[in-house]
């Protein structure tokens, strides 16, 4: 083992983007502070997720924080690689099996809401109705990269819904802060309702309780007021004659494209690791994390992340250290390590180092996070070498007076120090070759 000496990283052969900034905050007075965006994240389950597209753009492209939940790294998930113009709209083309998969997800989502089977079937029947177009002009399929973004935005237009003529949004009754029905029922009752019609939910007259006439009317109103995403489904004639939820289909006939409502849109969002999320809050101050609708303080985040990840204080110390050195640390779980270090970011360079984080005292004893045997250490070294990276051991040195009580606050980070050690495999044939050259 030798002291760590940083080597020049290996640049990627093809780079398709420009380096914007190392961090999503202004670094000098020349930057306009008004353009600094305070991003928002939510803790959903055990994950820190960013759902706002502008915040995703800010965090990933200016620092490469997090990864897309449907993507390999960059949040660039798209519903289909093939798109087609229908008139002046550009719609994605998906297979029937993909459509059926999304339909089953929509059914599961409705069932989880404790809806009756009849209501679920009725809602799915509305979603599976084909949408007719007024134009017969159709062009050849094109890739998404060649499709104008402004045209793709028009896939959310509501004028494709059959029999939709109302353009004004329904008015709400009461004050939404005090009336829980304000977000559900319209301000005025439908004039076509009968005065003697009974409400099934409140056992009262419709004109008195304010509910809608019946579930069919409510479903039709919801169908008109919602905004949908549309897809072109590849179906044969036999498949269109059957119910869309049936899986048995014939593949002998050529497929035709049928426009339908996407029953279960899958939105791409950014997932942050605990270390990335805390760094954005604690070190940069450009992220606010919410849990159950309330913003969490730095102390609350520290306590929560330590409870979810017992060694969080040491892993974060290593992450903060390498970020401050200008590296972009990403998860190294696929290589059996804790971190992978990139210069600038993954689009520009291959990872230079695989980092294993461990804790020791001032005498380099008491290794507790990841005990190694010589066999496991040699295996990890060999694996790292096979992917053209160097294995680095990052030791978080904790003073003897740092106890568990001091770890309850992020102030303990000031007491830590970091020591890096590079580990390389001794190859006897390589050494003999070098001696013969000398």
TORNUGU-835816 format. One record per residue: x, y, z of N, C-alpha, C in turn; residue in three letters. Coordinates in steps of 0.001 Angstrom, whole numbers, plus 500000, padded with zeros to 6 digits. Layout:
N
XYZXYZXYZALA/...
This chain:
438
500832498817500000500000500000500000500875501243500000UNK/500449502224499262501186503480499162500230504635499391UNK/500801505782499676499972506975499819499289507288498495UNK/498094507818498604497289508076497415497894509193496585UNK/498063508918495299498505509921494335497475509919493209UNK/496773511022493052495710511075492064496297511052490655UNK/495779510110489842496224509971488469495257510711487543UNK/495740511012486347494894511685485370493748510762484978UNK/492496511247485020491362510386484664491317510099483176UNK/490609509035482816490467508627481431489229509288480848UNK/489429510127479840488328510867479233487516509958478328UNK/486211510181478316485343509402477449485574509774475984UNK/485391508797475114485672509025473691484667509972473062UNK/483411509905473489482362510731472897481639511483474010UNK/481672512782473914481009513646474889480005514503474134UNK/478749514470474558477678515143473832477096516333474600UNK/477739516803475620477218517933476371478359518791476875UNK/478008519983477328478977520941477850478935520939479366UNK/480060521251479955480143521327481406479615522683481851UNK/478500522690482590477873523935483005478478524468484293UNK/478443523692485365478930524146486657479173522932487530UNK/480056523106488494480368522005489395479280521797490432UNK/478591522869490816477579522803491863476387523660491446UNK/475191523342491926473996524116491530473814525409492316UNK/474885526117492604474816527407493295475822528342492647UNK/475607529668492684476595530603492136477863530592492960UNK/479003530651492278480293530565492959480991531902493087UNK/480513532941492420481148534252492531480090535335492421UNK/480501536560492666479567537680492667479042538005491287UNK/479725537539490253479272537832488899477983537098488561UNK/477763535976489244476528535229488994475344535969489606UNK/474257535920488924473055536590489391472383535734490436UNK/472284536249491627471679535483492698470207535227492495UNK/469530536040491671468107535842491453467823534546490716UNK/468825534030490004468622532804489253468904531561490090UNK/469297531738491335469540530598492202468205529971492582UNK/468050528701492301466787528019492510466873527157493764UNK/465973527390494705465884526550495890465024525342495540UNK/465670524215495427464991523005494984464240522363496147UNK/463303521515495788462471520837496772462503519339496526UNK/462592518586497616462565517130497550461587516608498600UNK/461117515399498368460190514755499290460782513422499735UNK/460560513090501004460931511770501509459706510883501365UNK/459771509954500422458684509028500143459187507628500446UNK/458628507025501481459162505749501936460525505967502556UNK/461529505305502015462909505491502456463749506175501389UNK/463110506886500466463824507499499359463606509005499351UNK/464631509726498921464563511171498748464375511433497262UNK/463231511992496896462863512129495497462598513582495156UNK/463061513987493960462800515303493404461893515112492198UNK/460716515747492222459724515529491174459561516712490236UNK/459948517899490642459784519071489791460800519026488651UNK/460365519109487376461305519028486251462391520097486286UNK/462045521326486705463059522382486782464097522077487848UNK/463675521514488955464611521160490016465485519980489605UNK/464900519032488879465685517908488369466778518395487430UNK/466413519299486543467380519869485607468502520580486351UNK/468148521319487384469134522092488137470112521194488873UNK/469616520160489524470467519333490377471331518371489574UNK/470772517819488498471572516838487767472573517497486827UNK/472139518471486066473016519054485057474032520024485650UNK/473843520440486884474819521314487535475326520639488805UNK/475970519511488619476532518783489751476353517292489674UNK/475440516815488805475207515385488603474842514689489907UNK/473870515278490608473356514671491822472214513725491469UNK/472190512566492095471090511631491957471088510882490647UNK/470025510115490422469826509356489195468338509256488919UNK/467995509060487650466605508871487276466106507506487706UNK/464868507433488158464349506170488664464094505168487539UNK/463847505632486324463622504749485193464822504707484249UNK/465845505481484522466997505587483637468228504995484302UNK/469232504786483500470482504248484026471185505241484934UNK/471206506478484558471788507531485378471058508837485128UNK/471266509419483948470615510675483594469103510475483529UNK/468313511365484131466856511236484067466325511583482684UNK/466327510611481783465921510839480399464945509769479923UNK/464142509253480848463184508218480486462157508761479495UNK/461841507976478482460796508347477533459906507139477324UNK/458646507415477037457654506353476944457941505414475780UNK/458550505941474707458836505107473547459947505749472727UNK/460831504936472124461853505514471240461313505874469866UNK/460080505473469564459500505726468247458280506634468391UNK/458245507693467591457143508639467617456599508799466202UNK/455367509253466102454747509391464789453852510626464765UNK/453919511329463655453041512475463460451653511994463034UNK/450647512517463705449257512328463317448662513716463180UNK/448545514164461962448148515550461759449290516464462187UNK/448990517359463119450021518263463619450498517861464999UNK/450217516635465426450633516170466735451631515023466602UNK/452537514971467533453550513914467542453285513025468752UNK/452922511769468513452523510863469584453471509672469646UNK/453709509135470856454575507954470997453858506692470540UNK/454624505761470014454102504479469542454552503398470519UNK/453595502654471087453915501582472024453231500303471558UNK/453715499166472036453135497875471687451892497615472529UNK/451109496644472112449900496300472850450243495730474217UNK/451312494943474300451707494386475594452097495481476575UNK/452780496528476099453126497648476968451878498382477422UNK/450925498532476521449674499197476892448906498379477929UNK/448860497070477753448185496218478722448874496256480072UNK/450195496385480065450919496500481329450521497770482069UNK/450426498860481351450018500116481981448559500069482416UNK/447746499340481685446353499203482069446212498405483364UNK/447040497379483524447005496616484779447491497450485953UNK/448466498334485704448918499227486767447823500218487154UNK/447087500707486152445985501614486452444900500910487256UNK/444614499669486920443618498910487678444073498712489128UNK/445352498367489298445860498169490653445788499458491471UNK/446072500600490814446001501877491524444579502199491956UNK/443594501872491108442202502121491474441731501179492570UNK/442168499920492518441773498959493546442344499351494903UNK/443552499919494912444156500343496182443388501488496825UNK/442551502176496065441746503253496610440408502760497164UNK/440267501436497298439061500814497868437810501135497049UNK/437964501204495733436816501423494868436139500094494557UNK/434866500140494292434128498950493936434548498473492549UNK/434353497176492325434759496593491052434016497231489889UNK/432749497560490098431972498190489038432521499565488682UNK/432920500333489699433490501657489439434834501549488737UNK/435619500551489131436922500353488491436745499999487024UNK/435840499087486733435611498687485341435083499841484510UNK/434235500675485119433682501804484389434767502829484063UNK/435654503073485035436747504021484786437693503503483716UNK/438003502206483747438894501629482739438230501605481367UNK/436900501451481342436203501477480055436319502846479403UNK/436273503898480221436445505247479682437860505434479147UNK/438837504909479875440227505089479468440572504321478204UNK/439902503199477969440266502340476829439505502677475559UNK/438643503680475575437930504055474356438896504661473336UNK/438888504179472100439764504784471074439392506232470822UNK/440377507028470502440195508451470227440290508662468726UNK/439253509270468167439211509506466731439800510873466409UNK/440511510936465279441107512177464805440299512725463639UNK/440376514027463500439667514694462415440466514746461123UNK/441734514366461170442583514433459985442978513038459557UNK/443203512874458291443624511584457752445078511586457347UNK/445755512718457513447147512829457110448026512195458178UNK/448827511247457765449742510569458671451089510455457986UNK/452103510749458715453448510693458174454160509465458708UNK/455385509258458221456160508105458632456625508256460070UNK/456855507121460781457351507213462152458699507899462189UNK/458913508684463239460179509379463413460667509138464825UNK/461950509370465030462514509207466358462162510400467217UNK/462253510209468537461894511283469464462839512462469333UNK/464100512187469007465067513272468918464738514230467789UNK/464031513726466752463676514577465625462302515209465764UNK/461621514912466830460268515426467022460323516740467761UNK/459638517713467253459631519040467864459006518971469242UNK/459681519565470236459182519521471592457843520221471711UNK/457662521263470938456391521963471012455237521088470538UNK/455516520195469598454472519298469143454204518208470157UNK/455249517754470846455048516733471864454253517286473030UNK/454420518559473309453646519160474384452160519154474075UNK/451830519097472771450424519127472401449747517793472596UNK/450502516730472990449875515456473285448998515529474514UNK/449135516595475293448320516762476474447079517596476201UNK/446824517972474912445652518773474598444383517996474912UNK/443389518710475346442131518070475717441121518040474580UNK/441446518601473422440466518608472349440369517268471639UNK/441181516273472059441063514940471491439999514118472191UNK/439523514581473343438524513823474078437191513934473361UNK/436512512832473124435244512906472392434209513700473165UNK/433395514478472414432263515215472956432669516227474011UNK/433887516754473945434290517770474911434114519137474280UNK/433181519874474799432897521193474245433080522296475255UNK/433091521959476565433234522976477585434694523365477712UNK/434972524639477607436343525125477728436624525732479078UNK/435583526217479749435790526850481055435909525787482132UNK/436813526017483095436984525101484201435810525239485165UNK/435381524140485781434263524232486717434642525055487936UNK/433685525875488403433918526702489583433753525866490837UNK/434531526227491866434484525499493124433640526265494128UNK/433050525527495070432223526170496065433020526377497341UNK/432691527428498086433280527638499394434751527984499331UNK/435364527997500490436792528262500640437521526943500797UNK/438478526610499926439167525319500036439879525121501366UNK/440170526205502081440851526054503365439932525478504437UNK/438628525685504297437695525267505336436683524233504867UNK/436449524170503572435446523263503041436127522108502320UNK/436111520899502886436788519773502224436129519350500930UNK/434873519774500707434188519418499466434477520383498337UNK/435218521450498639435436522476497622436257521972496464UNK/437112520996496698437966520466495634437291519322494885UNK/436068518955495284435412517804494676434166518206493901UNK/433364519081494487432072519393493895432092520770493259UNK/431288520978492220431241522279491559430504523296492415UNK/430672524546492024430055525620492799428539525586492671UNK/428052525350491475426614525372491245426157523987490825UNK/424958523654491242424379522386490857423973522414489394UNK/424006521252488795423566521143487412422077521468487326UNK/421691522346486384420307522777486280419386521650485821UNK/420006520602485253419170519506484766418792518524485853UNK/419310518714487069419001517792488155417549517947488580UNK/416957516860488939415595516894489427415584517269490906UNK/414612518076491290414540518513492684414205517384493625UNK/413549516329493119413145515241493999414112514066493958UNK/415319514292493446416291513203493352417023513048494672UNK/417175511812495118417775511522496402419293511324496262UNK/420030511675497338421472511419497393421717510083498064UNK/422461509216497408422709507887497954423688507899499108UNK/424554508920499178425567508959500226425060509588501519UNK/424227510636501409423809511377502594422336511196502943UNK/421623510381502176420205510128502447419434511443502539UNK/419682512318501592419026513616501575418784514000500124UNK/417999515064499909417750515525498561419033516120497951UNK/419184515922496671420345516446495970420441517956496127UNK/419322518626496072419326520086496165419741520582497542UNK/419697519704498551420036520117499910421481519775500271UNK/421934518595499895423284518180500321424371518690499393UNK/424072519013498161425069519563497252425841518534496474UNK/425501517246496596426212516207495857425731516168494413UNK/426445515426493642426078515300492239424975514273492079UNK/424369514289490909423170513482490715423463511999490844UNK/424455511499490133424764510075490195426202509866489781UNK/426670508676489964428075508375489685428399508485488202UNK/427434508164487351427671508268485909427910509713485504UNK/427111510638486074427302512042485766428659512523486279UNK/429055512040487480430326512441488058431488511937487208UNK/431412510685486749432481510146485921432594510880484600UNK/431441511282484021431460512001482761432063513394482936UNK/431739514049484065432298515369484343433800515287484580UNK/434219514264485345435654514093485584436372513798484278UNK/435735513028483409436348512680482124436563513921481272UNK/435641514882481368435754516090480576436753517069481145UNK/436931517074482491437763518093483124439211517692483228UNK/439528516400483065440895515956483215441689516155481921UNK/442988516174482063443892516279480931444636514961480779UNK/444656514420479589445213513096479377446445513156478473UNK/447188512069478522448310511853477632447904510758476663UNK/448265510913475403447809510001474374448973509220473785UNK/448674507975473394449664507095472794449040506422471584UNK/449900505962470678449483505161469538449831503712469835UNK/448812502857469907448990501456470273448985500610469010UNK/449975499745468878450067498840467736449136497647467973UNK/448062497571467201447067496517467362446697495960465993UNK/446350494671465980445800494071464774444282494200464803UNK/443638493828463718442182493966463643441487493052464630UNK/442035491841464825441433490916465786441574491447467201UNK/442698492076467491442914492603468837441978493766469123UNK/441669494571468116440749495679468337439324495192468541UNK/438969494046467925437618493533468096437407492931469474UNK/438474492501470135438375491960471475438475493088472483UNK/438215492765473735438360493768474798439838494019475017UNK/440181495269475277441593495645475347442311494996476517UNK/441568494583477547442219493988478719442555492528478526UNK/442028491872477470442332490483477243443728490340476684UNK/444443489326477157445836489157476766445981488282475524UNK/444992487422475218445107486567474051444888487390472801UNK/445837487391471923445748488204470718446428487483469576UNK/446045487829468380446613487232467189447676488138466608UNK/448774487557466178449879488325465610450049488074464124UNK/449049487363463508449185487060462098448929488286461226UNK/448001489121461642447646490266460826448576491437461112UNK/448779492285460109449637493450460333449025494397461360UNK/449879495000462141449420495882463214449073497247462662UNK/448028497849463221447637499208462911447747500046464181UNK/447881501341463985448042502250465109446691502814465514UNK/446364502635466801445110503127467354445448504106468472UNK/444882505277468405445137506285469431444274505999470653UNK/444918505935471813444217505700473063444806506592474144UNK/444072506695475238444567507428476402445584506558477127UNK/446686507144477524447669506429478331447085506226479728UNK/446747504984480112446040504791481381446894505008482621UNK/448197504910482480449064505045483653450350505750483246UNK/450354507089483205451586507817482856452656507590483921UNK/453854507309483488454985507105484386455902508320484293UNK/455970509077485350456762510291485370458160509997485893UNK/459145510491485192460537510346485619460841511350486728UNK/461456510884487809461901511808488833463282511409489297UNK/463900512307490031465290512154490438465339511588491845UNK/466130510549492025466295509923493338467684510239493869UNK/467728510837495059468980511230495692469356510232496769UNK/470643509975496902471110509203498049471065510088499286UNK/471169509470500456471145510249501689472318511221501754UNK/473469510772501286474645511645501312474467512842500379UNK/473937512594499188473719513696498246472687514683498783UNK/471606514156499332470557515032499840471070515887500998UNK/471805515290501916472287516062503060473349517075502640UNK/474149516739501656475147517686501170474480518907500549UNK/473415518702499793472713519819499181472044520711500218UNK/471614520120501328470973520901502385472001521540503296UNK/472953520752503770473887521185504811475036522026504261UNK/475613521592503143476803522262502623476466523375501642UNK/475446523177500807475138524146499758473909524989500069UNK/473000524471500842471804525233501164470895525509499978UNK/470892524617498969470067524832497779468939523829497672UNK/468690523073498738467638522056498710466865522103500015UNK/465558521965499906464683521854501063463963520516500969UNK/464040519716502026463474518371502030462241518364502929UNK/461149517798502397459872517772503106459503516331503443UNK/458851516196504588458332514897505010456943515118505598UNK/455951514477504982454551514657505381454132516123505332UNK/454625516843504316454227518226504116454987519247504931UNK/455929518846505761456690519766506598458166519726506215UNK/458770520912506152460200521003505836461012520562507051UNK/462041519760506808462883519239507883464118520107508042UNK/464527520294509284465743521039509569466958520141509362UNK/468135520739509443469371519971509282469494518924510377UNK/469176519298511610469257518346512728468267517198512541UNK/467063517500512072466076516452511847466509515508510729UNK/467083516057509662467576515205508580468704514305509053UNK/469605514863509834470736514073510351470224512905511187UNK/469258513167512049468702512103512894467974511063512060UNK/467198511504511085466444510569510253467370509708509409UNK/468368510315508759469272509542507910470119508568508724UNK/470495508943509949471254508020510807470405506829511229UNK/469110507059511424468233505950511787467984505019510603UNK/467959505554509405467748504730508217469028504080507732UNK/470173504687507995471472504178507552472454504315508713UNK/472721503244509465473491503353510715474864504004510559UNK/475542503795509438476888504346509242476867505638508432UNK/475736506346508490475588507529507653476609508613507988UNK/476930508815509256477841509906509619479227509702509005UNK/479675508455508876480998508191508301480952508207506768UNK/479894507650506189479788507677504724479609509102504230UNK/478855509919504987478692511306504565480009512070504706UNK/480788511773505737482078512450505897482967512210504685UNK/482967510964504175483746510665502967483168511370501749UNK/481848511378501615481221512046500475481525513540500491UNK/481379514169501636481644515606501750483113515919501433UNK/483986515037501853485419515248501618485734515241500123UNK/485219514272499405485543514174497980484827515248497168UNK/483620515616497543482953516727496873483741518022497046UNK/484276518231498232485059519450498466486369519443497687UNK/486823518269497292488032518156496473487751518306494984UNK/486502518453494605486157518641493199485722517386492477UNK/485670516238493159485225515004492533483704514911492580UNK/483157514076491713481729513765491725481581512328492207UNK/481251512121493472481096510752493983479730510181493619UNK/479749508960493135478516508233492854478593506876493542UNK/477466506202493616477422504906494288478299503892493565UNK/479039503097494339479912502071493760479441500676494045UNK/478131500516494289477623499210494701477800498162493605UNK/477745498545492336477876497555491265479296497032491135UNK/480263497697491747481644497216491762482055496717493141UNK/481119496636494075481423496119495396482091497124496312UNK/482003498414495990482623499444496826481552500441497268UNK/481985501448498020481044502439498531480857503613497570UNK/481923504085496951481851505253496084482667505028494819UNK/482261505740493757483052505850492542483328507330492327UNK/484561507684492011484955509083491868485109509437490395UNK/484384510476489974484435510977488605484973512404488613UNK/485749512726487616486140514105487404485052514798486574UNK/484611515963487008483547516749486379482205516043486447UNK/482123514824485975480869514088485990480936512872485092UNK/479997511932485247480020510713484424479987510945482932UNK/479369512017482378479385512167480919480748512480480328UNK/481703512971481137482973513456480599484125512482480801UNK/484174511815481940485279510920482258484746509622482841UNK/485528508567482627485260507324483331485656507484484797UNK/485078506672485649485427506730487063486897506373487242UNK/487578507153488062489001506935488266489277506002489433UNK/488483506079490487488761505329491704487498504676492234UNK/487677503483492763486651502808493552487043502955495011UNK/486153503501495807486484503885497178485735503000498159UNK/486477502485499135485908501746500258486093502598501506UNK/485007502901502195485029503760503376485077502901504627UNK/485986503246505527486120502521506791486500503500507883UNK/486364503083509116486677503938510260487814503317511070UNK/488702504165511545489805503741512415489998504813513482UNK/490763504460514503491131505459515497492454506087515101UNK/493023506889515975494274507580515651495425506616515418UNK/495364505401515950496420504382515771496096503419514639UNK/495129503758513805494689502905512705494258501532513198UNK/493452501524514225492878500293514748491364500434514763UNK/490734499373515221489287499362515406488554499590514086UNK/488905498813513082488165498861511826486846498122512019UNK/485728498824511834484441498238512182483434498226511041UNK/483532499151510097482505499234509072482553498069508097UNK/483735497708507671483845496700506632485088495849506863UNK/485019494845507725486193494000507950486527493166506712UNK/487802493154506342488276492429505171489170491277505602UNK/489068490196504841490085489154504886491009489364503698UNK/492163488693503704493079488867502583492446488373501285UNK/491632487347501385490999486815500176489980487816499623UNK/489127488350500481488120489299500006488758490589499501UNK/489850491019500135490530492222499686491193492009498327UNK/491795490827498131492408490520496837491343490407495742UNK/490184489850496098489090489738495120488612491112494690UNK/488438492006495654487981493356495320489021494098494497UNK/490288493917494811491352494560494048491380494050492604UNK/491195492754492455491208492176491098490007492680490297UNK/488839492736490923487645493229490235487808494680489813UNK/488367495498490702488570496904490381489555497070489233UNK/490612496274489224491582496361488143491017495937486806UNK/490093494989486807489508494521485555488634495571484883UNK/488150496551485641487338497621485052488142498913484922UNK/489465498792484941490376499915484689490213501034485706UNK/490113500663486956490036501645488029491023501269489121UNK/491258502216490015492150501966491135491344501879492416UNK/491764500974493291491080500767494552491665501703495605UNK/490806502486496222491232503431497246490512503117498548UNK/491269503039499620490721502868500953490674504231501628UNK/489490504641502007489283505935502655489000505685504128UNK/489927506060504987489791505850506421489308507134507078UNK/488178507047507766487668508157508565488251508002509968UNK/489157508883510331489857508797511612489041509548512655UNK/488615508831513673487811509414514745488655509506516015UNK/488712510666516638489458510783517906488853509887518983UNK/489655509578519966489215508665521024488099509250521876UNK/488009510583521944486974511198522776485647511385522041UNK/485563510953520786484310511026520047483489509786520366UNK/482422509978521117481556508886521529480250508936520760UNK/479376507989521073478101507936520387477230509154520638UNK/477408509786521812476604510972522111476959512142521211UNK/478206512210520769478621513315519912478192513128518462UNK/477805511877518101477414511603516725475971511985516428UNK/475233512457517422473831512815517213473692514152516511UNK/474783514859516305474746516167515661475773516198514536UNK/475484516918513431476477517026512356477725517804512764UNK/477745518377513969478940519053514445480112518091514625UNK/479813516790514722480888515806514885481770515725513648UNK/481282516201512495482093516142511268483370516946511398UNK/483358517978512238484556518800512428485661518035513138UNK/485308516974513834486301516206514593486930515095513772UNK/486385514810512610486909513716511795488067514208510932UNK/488952513285510590489987513517509588489997512327508629UNK/490525512550507435490454511547506379491860511187505920UNK/492090509903505737493370509399505207493061508449504058UNK/493672508711502903493448507863501732494662506993501479UNK/494386505760501081495451504816500758495058504091499474UNK/495957504081498498495738503339497265496269501924497412UNK/495498500986496936495907499575497006496013499037495592UNK/497149498426495286497350497854493953497845496418494103UNK/497594495630493087497951494223493090499379494035492568UNK/500162493209493270501542492943492839501517491865491770UNK/502023492218490569502065491294489436503525490957489190UNK/503890489727489434505297489329489345505841489437487929UNK/505028489062486924505515489119485539505783490564485119UNK/504957491496485559505172492892485231506447493416485865UNK/506730492980487084507947493440487742509186492883487048UNK/509154491631486603510300491056485892510536491785484582UNK/509471492144483893509611492887482628510266494214482852UNK/509894494919483889510484496223484178511964496085484530UNK/512319495057485250513738494876485603514572494532484384UNK/514022493758483451514761493410482245514984494649481373UNK/514007495574481342514175496793480578515272497659481169UNK/515372497667482488516439498471483130517799497887482831UNK/
